[in-house]
Amino acid sequence: MPALGGLFTDTEADAPLTGLELSNDALLGAVRHLAQVRDTASKRWRSVDYRNLDAEELGSIYESLLELVPKHSAAERTFELVELAGNDRKTTGSYYTPSSLIETLLNSSLDPVIDEAVKRGSVAASAAGRPDESEAVVAELLKLNVCDPACGSGHFLVAAARRIAKKVAAVREGNPEPTVDAVRGAMHEVVAHCIYGVDLNPMAVELAKVSLWLEALEPGKPLNFLDAHVKHGNALIGATPKLLRGGIPDEAFKPIEGDDKKYARFLAKTNKEERGGQIGLFDIDDEAVKVDNTVYARQLEQITGITADSLDQVRRQEAAYREWADSDEYVRDKRVADAWCAAFMWRKTPDAPRAVTQEVFRNLSKAKEGYGAPFTTVEEIDALSEQYRFFHWHLEFPDVFASAGGAKADEGTGWSGGFDCVVGNPPWERIKLQEQEFFAQRDQEIAKAPNAAERKKLIKELKENADRSALYQEFEDAKRKAEGESQFLRLGGRYPLTGRGDINTYAVFSELDRTLTGPRGRMGVIVPTGIATDATTQHFFKALVQSASIAALYDFENAAPLFPGVHRSFKFCILSLSGNDLRESEASFAFFLHDPAELDDADKAFTMTPEEITLLNPNTGTCPVFRSRRDAEITLDIYRRVPVLVKEGDPEGNPWGVSFMTMFHMSNDSHLFHTREQLEKDGWSLEGNVFTRGDKRMLPLYEAKMLHHYDHRWATYTESGDVRDLTLEEKQEPNAVAMPRYWVSEESTATGEFDKNGDPIMAPGVQAKLESVGWGRGWLLGWRDICRATDERTAIIGAFPRSAVGNNLPISIMDPELADVGVGLIGSLSSFIFDFCARLKVGGTHLNFFISHQLPVLGPGKISVFLDFIRPRVVELGYASNDIKEFSLDLGDKSESFRWDEERRAVMRAELDALFFHLYGINRDDVDYIMETFPIVKRKDVAEYGTYRTKERILEIYDRMAEAGVSQDTPLVDGENFVSELTPPPGHGPRHAPA
């Protein structure tokens, strides 16, 4: 059998076996165990089908191994793989991607690249006067390069290689379904020339090579040389030509775990002075680092460009590549780039080696001219490079990224070129050390601790135990490493759009992939849908919208599940983008898919232009979540007629003068909270739900669950701390109140600390909090933060008495001069049509400020025309108890509170909903459709009344309003062009007797 090389080449990984012997009997036993597997169902042995083993099987094995850790006992001579808490695939962020998803991704990312290559080949053949274009087309196809920057076991790379190889074979044979032999021959070439991959896990890199070798194996030929294209490294952490030319930033010296803050400030100051040119006064060209990789690109192309048909040729490739990578020039330039990255992770203490400040960096870059750095500094650079696996794309793949600069260089990176296609499913994990995962392979007791508090206690005991302090130090080093990575991602300048907030790797990988994609290339990744909807990624997605780069976004709910190790409600998407030189006139979208096959449903998929996305979310450019084409069409029509609540950057963009505030944080401000037991013990008296002592007051702390539409007494806390709904009988009682868990002082309280002038530092109370935003009314308007698009109602906003408020119930402050018109705003925010729009914006479990700002709300001018219709209904609905009298007074009602009458309330709410459907320009068929998108409302109605009464009542009133000719400019007048079915009419309902 001819030698294959590759997998069978003797490397450092085989060193532990050197000189060892194994008996034939033991070897036979090992082979037998590898060749057979015990079928648990039939309890019989069956042969392993190695003939059909491919990337899918290798990938699933690799992913399942991530759940396990080795357990070896020398005493018992046993070895086993065991699963430990905190070491599963969810915490590692690794999920093996189903082939159906990969194929769908390649449809929108790789196929257009292949089609363009075919066109280029055809044009080239025609220009050269060659009637047979197959040779030119194949040449263009074999020039393509595809990369997965987090390649894992190579599943995406193999799938991409198969597509290109099939096309190459099809062109050669002139047959869209080429023969197996033709595809196999093409695969050998494609894997050698077109496929690139990187991964931080060395085992994954080796498995990716094995997957590619299995696919590219051609009888009589050796395995491809892949070391130059499939590499081990941290794809996220590396320098670019632009960053290198800019020198060491002062931000690199921000202290992290274990640093001396004072010494870090000294280094930052030193670096700033050196960057300012206070040393090296006579250096003429010291502002720029030489980053031209043209020579490296030419050398590497000479090594990888040849077709190796014999093992000797492959061996020569391997030797030439090692010689190239070990050359003095390459090692020097790599060390300069490593030094730039190392500055962020450097140990900033006086006893550490001299840090890489600008002077050291400059001298390193000119080492061949006689300048250098202390040997200990160079050692530390190399050690940090090994620890963090720095990966500089323009040096690792100089044949793909040209760093000489020039007009074609990318402004963000300083290189030109890039991959024709970037694909993958990057890790979905936070850049933060996970304690369970760390200790899973080191200390089972800590890893299996019942909770975080117990785990931290056990970790602290490590430090105090002399015999185990080494493990504690290892943990501290790992924490420092994680902080160093986070520091680089946030401050290094490499990820200006995603390196912020609570960083998740999928977000920074998405930005990285974008920079790796060539100007006319394509990118396709599988990432959480938050990439398009979340506040932390809004800058990245907005940039995609503004540059018209989005080709497709297909959102999936993991209900099937497509990823068995992920929660069934988790949402992820296929995001397909085009290169900077291309503009997509419209993008294809689909949401709430459960299977890629659903994309064939015409009602599921729809298109939107960049301008339409901007219309829907003008502030953030993030993506709304539509269940169907009809949802998109209705919503776009609304936004063409109705402005958003707050349009940032527009002087006229906030007609209501709205701002949001969170008054008290439930965790950070908990020291200001008082329980009923504490207050009663301290001599406070309870009146309603307010505690008093002398002239002091403790106000109830309202939480989101206590509030609903037109009902500030939706739920109450019991003395045992449980929550229950108020009963109908309680709501009909005018003095009944919702009781909170906690109370907060109305006035500011002393903290016990003093400022530099000796004055006491006060913790702001409710009064001070509201005065700081200029709100002096006796009521507040709260927005429930926790919500889901699948809840009975999503946007739940309502008025409640002036009180303390928890952060799960943000309050909106409007222009005080518009408070009387604010009744119209409350009516709008409580309507079904407003909620319909909100449901399409809430992708997770929060109604964030950035979402609220971009919801469609009629301005005061439009609302004021209908105040005579809206005010009496909102007043009667909202003023059903004595504790909110201040609200009714602001609206001009000075009488007693209204009686709670379920039937009257249902009619008035339906009248308001019907009105706002008209004002938002919704036609009758769409009103019917929109009401059907509230299934829980329908289910409850059917259960109680046998029919969808809410919808039917709204439609009946809608029709009567239509007959009256209502529009944004034609008001309704009670008793004239519209007559309510209620007697007495709204705003004149029965009231409680005077107290």
N, C-alpha and C positions, 0 to 999 in steps of 0.2 A: 504494500500500500504506500503510495507516495506521501512524503511528509507534507503537512498542511501549514505548520507554523501557527501564528496567531495564538489561539487558546492553548496550544501545546508547546509554546515557546517557554524555555526555562527562564524565569524571572525572579525578582527578589521575593515574591510571594511564595515561591517554592523553597526558599532557603531553609526553613525549619525541617524539611524532609531530607536535606542533603546528608548522605552517609547512612541513612536509616534503611533497614531491611524489613520485608514483610513476607511471611511464609506463604506458599502457594495456597495452603488450606484457608488461611485468613483472607487472602485476596479473593479466593473463590466465594467465600461467605459474603464479603462486601459486595462483589458483583451481583451475587444472587439477590441480596437485599435491594440493590439498586434496580434490578431487572424485574422484580415482582413486588406487588402490593397486596395487602390483605383487604379483601372486599368485606366491609363490615356487615353488609346486608346478607350476602350468601355465605359468609364465613369461609370463603375459599380464596386461594391465592390466584391472582391473574397477572399476566404480563403487562409491563408498562409499554405504552405505544410511543416509543421514541421516534419512530419514523415521522409521525405527525405532530411532534412537539414543536411549538413555535413561540413567538413573542408573547402571545396571550397567556399561555401556560406559565412561561418564565416570569411574566409580570405578576400574575396572581400569587405565585410562590414567593416572590420577593416581597410583595405587600403583606402576605400573611406572616412572613418571618419578622416583620416590623412589630408584630404584636408580642413576640416571644423574646425571652432572654435565656442565655445558656446557664445551666446549673450543673456544676461539675463537683464530684466528690472523689478526691484521690483515695481516701480511706476505703470507701465502698466500691471504688472502681466503676462509678456510674457517670453517665452524661445524659442530660435531658434538656429539652426546651420547655420552659414554663411560661405561662401568661401571668403578668402582674398588673395590678391596678395602676393606672396612670401611664401604661406603656402601650396603649392600644393605638389604632390607626388615627383615631380622632385627635389625640394629643400630638401626634407627629405631623398631622396635617397631610398625610399621604393617603390617597384614595385611588385604587386601581380603576382606570377609566374604561367603561364598556365600549366595545368596538362600534356600536351603533352611534354613539356620541362622536367618536373620532371621525367616522365616515361623514357625518353631517357637518362637522367642523371643516373637514378638508374640501367639502363641496363649495363652501363659500370663501375659503382662503387659498388652497393650493390649486384648485381647478382653474381659476382665472389666470394664475401665473403660468400654468402649463399651456393654456390657450394662447397667451401672449407670446410664449416662446415659439409655438408652432407658427404664429403669424410672422414673427421676426425671421424665422428660417425660410418661410415661403417668400417673403419680400427679398431676402438676400439671394435666394436661388434665382428669382426672377431678374434681379438687377445684374446678376452674373451671366444671365442668358442660359441657365441650365434648366432643361425641361423637367428633369427628375429632381424634385426638391427634397427627397427623403434624406439625403446625406446632410444637407444644410439644416433641416429641421432637427435631426438627431443631434447634431453638433450644438444647437441652441439648447435642447433639452438637457444635455449632459453638462452644460455650463451652469444650470440652475443650482442654487444652494439653499438647503432647508435646515433650520436649526430648532432644537428644543433646548432652551436654557436650563431646564430642570427635568432632564430626560428620563430619570428613573431607570426602569429596565428596558426602555427603548420602544415602547408600544407605538407612540406617535411617529417615531422615526421610521419604524418598519412599515407602518401604514402609508406614510408619505413616499417611501422608496418604492413600494409596490405600485403606487399610482404612476409615478414617473416611469418606472421600468415597463409597465404595461403599455404606456404611450410610446416609448421608444421602440418596443417590439412591434407594436401595431403599425407604426410608420415604416419600419423596415420591411415588414411583410405585406403592407398594404391591406391589412385586415383588422377591423376594430376588435376582433377577438383572436389575438395571436396565439400561437402554439406555446405549450408549456416550456419547451426547450428555448424558444426565442425569448420568453420572459425571464427565464433563469439566467441566460447569457447577459441580458440587459441589466438584470438586478446586480450582477457582479460589478458592472461598470458604474451604475448609479450609486451603490454603496461606497465605492472607492472615491467618487468625485463629488457627489452632491450632498452627502449627509453629514451634519455637524450636531454635536450634543455636548452638554456640560451637566455635571451633577456634583453636589457636595458630598454625597455618599460614595465612597470608593467601590463598595460592592455593587452599587447600582451601575456605575460606569462599566465595570467588568461584565455585568449581566447585559447591558445594552450592546456591548461589543459581541457577546455570544449570540444575542438575538439577531444582530445584523449578519454575523457570520453564517448562522443557520439559514437565513434567507438567501444569502449571496453565494452559498456553496455551489460551485460548478465543478463537475467531474473533471479530474486531471489538472485542476488549478489550485494553487495555495489559497489560504484565507487572506483576505485583504489586509493591508496595513492601515490601521485605523487610529493610531496614537495621535496623529496630527489633527484629527477631526473630532474625536470623542475624548473629552478631557475631564479630569477631576479638578474641581475648584468651586469657589463661592461666586456664582455668576453675578450676585448683587453688589459685591464689594470689590471695587477696582477703580483705577484712575482712567481718565480720558485725556486726549490731547489738550482740550480746552482747560481742564482742571490743572494739568501739569504746567501749561504756559502761565497760568495765573498764580503759581507759587503756593506756598503753605498758607491757608487761611487762618486768621486769629481764632476762629471758632474751634479749631482742632484742639485747643488747649483747655476746653471746658472740662472741669474735673468729673470723673466717674468713680465708681466703687473702688476704694482703696487709695485714691489720690490725695495729695496734700493740696488743699485749696489755695493756700497762700503761695506755694511754689508754682501751682498752675497759673495763677495770676501773673507771677514773675515771667513765666515762659511766654504767656500771651503778650505781655508788654515788650519782651525782648524781640519776639517775632514781628510785632508791629513796627518796631524801630528798624529792624533789618529790612522789612518790606519797604520802608520809607526811604531806603538808600543811605542810611547813616553809616553803613560800613561798605567796603568795596567801592570806595568813592571813585577810583580810577578805572573800574570795570566798565567797558563800553557796552557789552552785550550780555549783561547779567540779568536782564529782565525776562529773558525767555529761555525755556528749556528746549533743547532740540528733541523733537518727537517724530521726525520723519522716519517712517517705516518702509519706505520704498524698496530699499535693498533687501530687507527681510522678506518682503512679499515676493520679490523675484527669486530669492534663494529657495523659499518654501515651495513655490510653484514648480521649480525644477525638481524638487524631491517628490512631491505628491502628484505631479502632472503625468508621470509616466505610467504606462499600463504594465503591471507586474504579472507576468504569466508563469513565472517559475519562483520556487522558494528562494533561490539565490538572489533574484531581483528584489524580492520582499526584504530579505536580510540586508541588502545594500540600502534599501529605503530606510529601514530601521536605523542602521548605522549612520547614514547621512543626517537623519533627523536628530539623533542624539548629539552628533557633532555640531549641528546648527544651534540646538537649544543650549549647549554648553559653551558656545563661543564667547570670548571675552566681551565683545560688543553687545551681544544679546543679553548676557548676564548683567552687564552694567546698566543697560537701559531698563531691564526689568526691575533691578534693585532701586533705581530712581523712582519708578512708579510705585514699587512696594513702600519706599520711604514716605511718599506722599500719603498713602493710606495709613501707614504705621503711626504717623503723627497723631492721629485721632485716638489710637489705642495705647499710646505710649504711657508707661508708668510715670506719673508726674510727681516724683519725690526727689529730694536732694541726692539720695544715694543711687538713683537710677543712672544708666548710661546717658551721655549727653543726648538730649532730645533733638528730633529733627525739626529745627526751626529753619527759617528761610536761608540763613547762611549755610547751614549744614546741607540743606537741600541743593543749594546752588553749587556748592563744592562737589557734592556727589555727582551732579550732572556733568561736571567738567573734570571728572577724575582722570581721564586720559591726558589732560593738559597739566597734570601735576597737582591738582586739588583733590582732597579726599576727606574722609571722616574718620574719627577715632575707631579703632578696631572693635571696641565694645559696642559702639553705636551700630556698626555694620552687622555684628552678631545679633543684636536685638532686632534689627530690621528683618534679618533672615528668619529669626525665631517667630516673630509676629506674622510674617508671611506664611510660614508653615502652619501656625496655629489657626489663623483666620482664612487661609487658602485664598489670598488675594487673586483676583482674576481680571487682567487687563485685556479687554477684547481686541484692541488694535495691535497688541503684541502677541496674543495667543493665536489670532487669526488675521495676520497682516495681509493675506491674500483676499480678505473680505472687506476690511476697513483700512482705507488709505488715510494716513495722518499727516500728510505733507501740507495740509491747509489748502488755501485757494478759494475761488469763488463758489465752488460746489460743496465746500465743507459745511456740515450741519452746525447751526449756531449753538445748539445745546451741548454738542459733544466735541466739535472740532475735527471730526473725521468725515470723510465722504465714503459712499458705498453703503454696504449693508447686505443683509440676507434677502433673497428673493421671497422667502416665506419663513415666518417664525410661528411655531405652533407649540401647544403644550397645555398641561394642566398643572400649574405651579402649586406649591404647598399653600394650604389655607391655615396659617397659624400666626399667632401674635409674636412679635420680636420680644419675647420675655421668657426668662428661664422658668420652666414648669418643674416645680419641686418633685412631684410624683414621678415624672418621667426620668429626672436625674437620678433619684435614689432607687428606681426600679431595679437597676443592675448592680447597686452598691449596698443597699441596706433595706431588706424587705420590711422590717418593722416600721421604718419611717415611711416607706412607700405605701404601706397598707394602713397608715394611721387613719382613724375614723373621721377626722376633720382637720381643717387647716391649723387651728389653734394647737391641737395636740402635736401635729407634725412640726410646727415651729418650735414647740417646747423640746421635742426630741432632737431637733437640729442644734438648738442652743446647748444641749447637754453634750453634744459632740465636741464643741469648743472647749468645754471644761474638763473633758476626759483626755488625759495625756496620751493614752494608748490609741485614741481615735481622732485626735486633732488633725491628723493628715487628711482624713476624709472631709472634715470641716473646711480645711484650706482648699481642698479640691472643689468643694461646693462654692466657696467664695470666688475662686478663680473662674468657675463657670459663670457665676453671676456677673463678674467683671467682663467676661467675654461677651455675654449677651448685651450688657450696657454699652460696650464698645461698638458692637454692631449697630445698635439703635442710634448711638451718637453719630456714627458715620452716615446712616440713612437720613437722619434729620438735618444735620449741619454740613454735610460734605458737599452740597450743591449738585449732587448727582440726581436727586429725586425731588425737584422743587414742587411738583404737583401732588405727590403722594407721601412724601416723607414728613408727615405731620400727624398730630392727634395720636390715637392709639393705633400704631402702625401694624398692619397685617401684611404678611409676605405676599399674598396674592395681589395686593394693590401695587407695591413697589415692583413686583415682577411684571405687572402689566405695563408700567411706565418704562421699565427696562426694555421689554420686548418691543415697545414702540420705537425706542431709540436704535434698536438693532435692525429694524426693518428698513430695507433700502427705499430710496425715493419713489420707486415704482413697484415696490414689493407689496406683500400682503401679510397680515398677521391674524392668527386665530387662536384664542385661548378659552379654556373652560375655567370660570371663576365664579365666586358668589355674585348674585345679582346686585348686591350692594355696590359693586363697581359703578353702576349706573344710577343708583337711587340714594346712596348714603351721603351724609354731610361731609364725612372725612375724605371722600373721593370726588366731591363735586368739582374741584378745580381741574382734575384730570379729565373727567367726562365733558365738562364744558369746553375744554380745549379741543376735544375730539369733535364736538358739535360745531364749534366755530371754524374748524379747518375742514369740515365736511368729510371726515375720515371714516365714519361709521358705514360699513357695508351691510352688516346684519347683527341683530341681537335677539337671540332666542332664549327665553326664560323658561326654566323647568322647575316644577315642584317635585321633590323627591318621593312622591307618594308610592311609586311602583314597587320597591325603590330601585332607582338606577345605581345609586351608591348604597349598598346594604349597611355600611358602617356609619351612615349619616342619618340624622333624625329625619323622619318622614315629612316634616313640614319645611325642611330647609330648602331655600331657593338658590339655584345657581343658573348660570347662563353660558351660552356660546357667544362670544364677542368676536366679531370679524371686522378688521380694520384695513384700510388701504394706506399706502405710503404717502409721504408728504407732497409728492408731485402730482398725486391723483386727487380728484374731488368726486365724491359720490353725490349725485343730484338728489337721491333719496335712498333711505336705508330700509331694509326689511326687518320687521319686528313680529314677535309672537310671544305671548305670556301665558303662564300657568299650564305649560305643556307637561304631560306625564311621560310621553314617549316621542322620539324624533319623528315617527311615522305621522304624527298629528300635523306636521307641517304641510301635509298634502291637503288639509282641510282649508278651503278658501276663506272661511270665516275666521279662522284662527290667525292667519298671517295677514299682515297689512304693511303699508309703507308710510313713512313720514319723511318730510324734508327737514334739513337742519333749521330752516326758518320756522317750521311748525313746532319743533322741539323747543326752540327759543321762545316762541309765543306762549307755550304752556308753562315753561319755567324760566322766565327771563332773568332771574337773579343768579341761579345756579347752573342752568343748562342741563340739569339732571333729567332723567327719563321718567315719565309717568308710566304706570303699569296698567295696561289695557287688557281686559279679558277677550275682547273681540274687536273686529273691525268697526262694528257699530258703536262700541264705546268710544273709540278714537274719533269717529266722525262727529258724534254728538258733542264730545268735549271740545274738539277744535272749533266747532261752530259757536259754542258758548264763549270761548276765549276771544273769538273775533268780535264779540259784542260786548263782553263784560271785562273790565280791567281787573288786574290782580289787586289784592289788598294793599301790598306795599311793593312798588317797583323801585328797587335801589338805583341810585345814580340819577334819578329823574326828579327835578325840583318839584314837579307836580304829581309825583308818583305815590304820595301818601295822603290822599284827601281826607282821611279820617284822623290823621295825626296819631296813628296807632304805634305804640311801642309795647314790648313785652318785658315782664320781670318775673323772676322766681324770688319769692320773699324769704323763705327759710328752707335750707337743705335738711332733709330728714336725717342725714348722718352727720354732716359737718356742724350743724347748728343744734344737735340734739341736747347739748348742755344747757340750752335756753328753754327747753321744754319742761313742763311740770305736769305731773299726773294729778288726778282728782284726789287720790289718797294723800299726796304730799301737800296739796293746797288746803285741804280740810284740816290736816294736822297742824298747819301753820296759821289757822284761824281765819281762812278766807270763807266767804259765804257764796253759795251758788244761786244766781238769779237767772232763770232760763238756762242758757248755756254759757253765761259769763260769770266769772268769779270776781267778787269785789271785797275789798278790805279798806275801809275809810274811803278816800277819794281815788284809790288805785284800782285798776281793773286788769284782770287776766282774760284775754280774748281766746275763743276757741280756735284751735289750729285745724282749718278745713283741709281735707284731703280729697283727691279726685273721686274716690268711690262714694262720697257723700252727695254728689251733684249730678243732675241730669237736666234735660231740656225743660225749662220753665219749672224747675223743681229743685230748690236748694235743700230740701228735706228728703232726698231720695233714700239715703241710708244713714244709720246711726250706729255708734259704738255702744256696746253694753258695758256694764261695770266689770265684767270678766275679760274685756278686751276683744270680744268677738264683734263681727259686723252683721247687722240685719237690716232688711228693708223696713221703712216705716209702714205701718198698716194703713188701710184706707180710713179707718176710724181715727187714727192719730193725725192723718193729714187733714181731716175735716175739723180738727180741733185747732183754733187760731193761735193758741199759745204753745202748742207742741213744737219742740225744737230738735234738731239733729245734734247729738252729743258727740264730741270728738274724743280721741285718745289722749290728747295733750292740750295744754293751754300755754300761751306766751304773753309776756307782759306788753301792755299797750304802750308804756313809756320805756325809754332806754334805761338800761341797768348797768351798774358799775361792774367791771370785770375783775377789780382788785389790782389791776396794773395801772401804771402811770406813764405819761409821755415825758419827753426830755425837759419840759417846763414844770413837771411835777403835778400836772393836772390829771385827774382820773380818766382812764380810757373807758368809754362807754360802749356797751353792746347795743346796737340800734334796736328799738322796739318797733311795734307795728306802726305807730304814729310817725316815727322818724323815717321808716322805710317808705311810707306812702308820700310823705312830704318831699322826700328826695326826688320823686318823679312827678311832683306837682299834682297829685290826685287828692282832692279834699271832699269827695262825695262819700255818702254813707253806705255805699254798696260797691261791689267789685264784679268784674266780668271774668270768669274762669274758664280755661280750656283744659279738658282732661287730656293728660299727656299719654297715658297708657291706653292703647287701642290697637285694633287690627282691622284690616279691610273686610274680614269675614265675620266681625261682630254684628249684633243686631243693628246697632248704629255705631258709626265710627267717630265722626266729629261731634263731640258732646260739649256744648258751650252754654253757659248760663250765668245769670246774675245771682248773687248771694250777699248776705249782710257783710259789712266791713268787719274783717277779722284777720287773724294770722292765717297764712296759707303755706302749705308744703310744696316742695318743688315738683311734685307730681301733678300739681294743678297750677300751671303758670297763669298769671293774670295779664290782661291786656289793658293798657291805659290809653284812652283816646283824648283828643283835644277837648278840654273841659267846656269850651264854648259850644261843642257839638253834642253835649250830653243829652239834650232834649231830643235831638234827631237820632241819638244812639238807640232808641227803641226800634228804629227801622233796621239798624245793624244787627241787633239781637234777633229780630225776626228772620233776617236773611241767614244768619249763621246757624239757626235752628232748623232750617228747611231741608227737605229731602233732596232738593236739587244741589244745594251746597254740599250735603253729605255725599252725594253721588260723586261729585268732583274730588272730594277729600279721599274717598275710598280708592280712587285711581292714583293717588299720590303717595299713600302710605304703603311702603313696601315691607316694613317690619312691624314693630310693636309700639312705635312712638309717633305722635303728631308733633314733630319738631317745629321750632320757630321758622326754619327755612322753608318748611312745607306750608305752614300757615300763611306766611307772607305771600305765597304764590297761588293762593286759592282765589277764585273769581268772586268779587264782591262789588255790588253796585255802589257808586259814590253817594255822598250826602245829597248832592243835587238831584239825582234820580230818585232817591228814597223819599226825599221831602215831599214830593208830589203825592205820595200815598200815605203820609203820616196819619191823616184823619181816619184812614181805614185800618192801619197797622196798630196805632197806639192803643185804642180801647181793647183790642184782643190781647196784646202783649201784657198790658196792665192787669187784666183780669186773670190771665194765665199765671203771671209771675207774682202777683200780690195775693197770696192765699194764706198768709200768716202775718202776725203782727210784727215779727222781728225784722221784716224787710220793708217796713213802712217808708224808710228814707228813699227807697227805690221808687215807690209810687208817688211820693211828694215831688221828686225830680221830674216826674212825667205829668205833673199837674193834677193828680188825684189825691184829694185830702180827706176822703171818707174812710170808713172802716174796711178791713180786708174782706176779700171775696170768699164765699163758701166754695169748698172743693167739690165740684160736680163733674164726675167722669164724663158724662154724655156731653155737657156743654164744652168741656175742654177738648174733647175729640173733634167736635164740629169746628171750633175756633182754630185749632191747629190745622185742620184740613183746609179751611178757608185761607189761612196764611200760606200753606204749601201750594195751593192752587194758584194764588196770586204770584208767588215767586217763580213758579213754572212759567207763567206768562211773561214775567219781567225778564227772565233769562232766555226767552225766545224759544221755548221748547214746544214742539207740535204735539198734538194729542197722542199719536202713535208712540212717540218717544217717551211721553209721560207714562204711558202704559208699560213700555219696556223698562224704563228706569225703576218703576215701583217693583217690577219683578226681580230686580237685582238686590232686593232686601228680603231674602228668603225666610229669615227668622221672624220678621214682622208678619209676613204672610202666614207662616206656620202657626203663630200664636193666634192670629185672627181666625184662621180656619178652625182651630181647636175650640175657640170660645164662641164664635158666631156661625160657623159652618161655611163661611165665605171670606174672601179677602176684603173685608169691609173698609179698611183704610184706603186701599187703592180705589175702590168703587166710589167712595164718598168724595175723594179728591177729584176723580174724573167727572163726576156729576157737577160739582161746583165749578170745575175748570170750564165745562161746556157752558154754564150759565154766564161765567165771566166773558167767555168768547163772544157770546151773543151781545154782551154789553159793549163789545169793541175795546176791551182793555188792552193797553200797550204801555211802553215806558213813558209815553207822553199823554196817555188818556187815563186819568185816575178813575177809581171806583168810588162812588159816593153811596154810603149806606142809606137805604130808603129811597134812592132815586134810580140809578142804573143797576144797582145790586141790592137785593133784599136777603138778609140772612134767614135761615130757617129757625134761628133761635128767638124765643120770646121769653123775657125781654132780650133785646139785641145785645151783641158783645159790648162789654164795658159797662153794662147796666144790669148785670146779673145779681142774684141774691148775695147779700153781704152778712157778715157777722154782726151781732148786736154790739153796741158800744160797750166798752169795758166798764 
